Amino acid sequence: MTKREKREHSDLLYEAILTLKDLDECRKFFSDLCTVAELRAMEQRFEVAMLLSNGMIYNDILERTGASSATISRVNRSLQYGADGYQAVLPRIKAQLNDDGV
């Protein structure tokens, strides 16, 4: 398989995600796609990213989430030097939470 073919195959997953219409569809899709442990790990990393972006310190995040210091550090590196995926999503979800009064 060529690099192009591999990229096209991986892009199918992201294209599929973009077709999801609502939160319920999203939950069902990821429930079918991932194990419970994989989902929990992703949920935890996203929570850590939210807390780091809000200025919370490592020790407080560790206590609040149970995430390991390695996980917190990995998420922080992604926030600082990653592909800017978190930077694209975090402001949107924070705005949505504010609009919902959460």
Residue pairs with C-beta under 8 A, 6 or more apart in sequence:
1 9
16 29
17 26
17 29
20 26
20 29
30 39
31 39
34 42
44 65
44 66
44 67
44 71
45 67
45 71
45 74
45 75
47 65
47 67
48 61
48 65
48 67
48 71
48 72
48 75
49 75
49 78
49 79
49 86
49 90
50 90
50 93
50 94
51 60
51 61
51 64
51 65
52 61
52 72
52 75
52 76
52 79
53 79
53 86
53 90
56 64
58 69
58 72
58 73
61 67
61 72
62 68
62 69
62 72
67 75
75 86
78 85
78 86
79 86
79 87
